[in-house]
């Protein structure tokens, strides 16, 4: 039976207008239930396509509105779980109780397999490991970040291979090589007791044919600096391909037996407020960017939460908060504060769900690791940027009244950040290592930060000259593992009995008498 409806007030990040949900939708394996406060002699429930492309809705149910409405989940060949619903006065033909809403809860669905998804319970040490697991094991890593792109996974033009996902009666092909690699990587992590967070984003081929469904129709293929675009949630074909990937991932890797390995968190996209660079859909209005992105996150939530209620689906942000990296190009970026406020409002309007936050709190200058000297990172909700210096700001922002999902606060993970090794500094290795030591102490002083995935394991020559690795690169070598830097040993000692001894060198560099003083939390002003 559907849970008793609770009206939940949703406030904006900046203390703006407050709205309330007035109906609730839950799903199980075979049916969908709507609980409504309306009582009408004739009411219809319309199910609209996820992409909102103007297609005719399905009349999912029609009859007398009696408070609880139940109808079949599969209708006319479609799985209505992945559609928006609208209540309509059957006589007047007008919507009642607000706009279209999504399923927001599940009942009577086996979504609690016997394994622990709580990322923060086994220490906070994470790594973007890009050269095998020998180093991560030696380093005591508990959490791995693993990139996955839609184009490497889905084959819209062929579905005759061994792996596919059927979506609303259409078979969508999946690349065998990607599935096998995921199996291998996730099983290897499981054997070593490590969790894996998938970072799922939409890199694209500039030369793909016109109308290629994996590419958002408004993506500027030639102008996009990084060839990373928005998920295509605005056409039926694009939405179907995205759903295929998400539903296959959930079915294969969130099952109770773990026979193919498991993932434990899912980051959707990358640094979405900087959308021209990392979520390109051309020059776009912020409302449009958030609206289309919110559909992708919602589909991910529905696909994964049906299988496991505790798996976090993250929205992705960089370190800009009240500022942007392109202040003269408002169609290409927006402040993180604006992005998050708009996303929260969109989620609340269409039925809130337990989205989580993936933040990238790099130093204000990515080339300078000494974030404790950051000037643009203040302890205020109007700070231009958020680095490790002022992490308290993001916690304060999402802990404001109305921002929790029901009674649960938003989960926060740090899924990409690193500290540069600056060769022109005579003590470059010590500065880089000290930055990690300080960041580690800071996140462990803030319980709401669940994990920090350090980026990177080994330097990447394609990151604009940054040298963020625990090791240098070794092109042409068998392992690709170059020389260890001092940060390697500091990283290894983090969370062990050797931590204090290994970290002691950093205090004079930071200018603090002890770690309690260095990592002490500061109050956040409005």
NORCOR-V435759 format. One line per field, one symbol per residue. ss: DSSP state (H for helix, E for strand, - for the rest). phi: phi as a letter, one per 20 degrees, with the letter a starting at -180 (. if undefined). burial: I if it has 16 or more other ideal C-beta (glycine too) atoms within 10 Angstrom, else O. A space follows every 10 residues. Layout:
ss=???
phi=???
burial=???
This chain:
ss=--------EE E------EEE --EEEEE--- EEEEEE---- --EEEEEE-- -------EEE EEE----EEE EE-EE--EEH HH-EEEEEE- ----E----- E---EE---- --------HH HH--EEE--- ---HHHHHH- --EEEEEEE- ---EE----- ---EEEE--E EEEE-HHHHH HHHHHHHHHH H---EEEEEE EEE------- ---------- -------EE- -----HHHHH HHHHHHHHHH HHH------- ----EEEE-- ----HHHH-E -----HHHHH HHHHHHHHHH HHHHH----- -EEEEEE--E ---------- -----HHHHH HHHHHHHHH- -----EEEE- ---------- HHH------E ----E--HHH -HHHHHHH-- ----E--E-- -EEEEEE--- -------HHH HHHHHHHHHH HHHH----EE EEEE---E-- ---------- EEE------- EEEE-HHHHH HHH-----HH HHH--HHHHH ----HHHH-- ----E-
phi=.ffgfcfdfd dfgemefcdc fcbcccccfd bccddcefcc fbccdddegg flenfffeff abrefdocdc bffeblndef gdceccecff eemdfclnef cdgdbccldf ccffbedffe ecndecbeed bndffgffem fdcddcfbdf fedddfebcd efdbceclnd edfcffffff ffgfffffff fdmdecdedd cdfcefeffg mgffdggefe feeffdlccf feddcgffff fffgffffgf feddffemfd nbdcaceemb lffeffedbf cmfcfgffff gfffffffff fffeffebfe efddedceef dedcecfecf ecabfgffgf fffffffffd ofbefdcddd egggdgedff ffegeeddeb fdffcccffc ggfffffeef gnefeldeff fccddaabcf edgfefdgff ffffffgfff ffffecgfee bcefccfcgd fddmnfceff cfecgnffem eeffdgfgff gffgmdfegf ffegffgfff ncfafgffef fdfdef
burial=OIOOOOOIOI IIIOOOOOOO IOIIIIIIOO OIIIIIOOOI OOIIIIIIII IOOOOOIIOI IOOOIOOOIO IOIOIOOIII IIIIIIIIII OOOOOIOIOI IIIIIIOOIO IOIOIOIOII OOIIIIIIIO IOIOIIOOIO IIIIIIOIII IOIIIIOOIO OOIIIOIIOO OIIIIOOIIO OIOOIIOOII OOOIIIIIII IIIIOOOOOO OIIIIIOIII IOOIOOOIII IIIIIIIIII IIIIIIIIII OIIIIOOOOI IIIIIIIIII IIIIIIIIII IIOIOIOIII IIIIIIIIII IIIIIIIIOI IIIIIIIIII IIIIIOOOOO OIIIIIIIII IIIIIIIIII IIIIIIIIII IIIIIIOIII IIOIOIIIOI IOIIIIIIII IIIIIIIIOI OIIIIOOOOI IIIIIIIIII IIOOOOOIII IIIIIIIIII IIIIIIOIII IIIIIIIIII OOOOOIIIII IOIOOOOOOO IIOIIIIIOI IIIIOOOOIO OIIOOIIOII OIOOIOOIIO OOOIOO
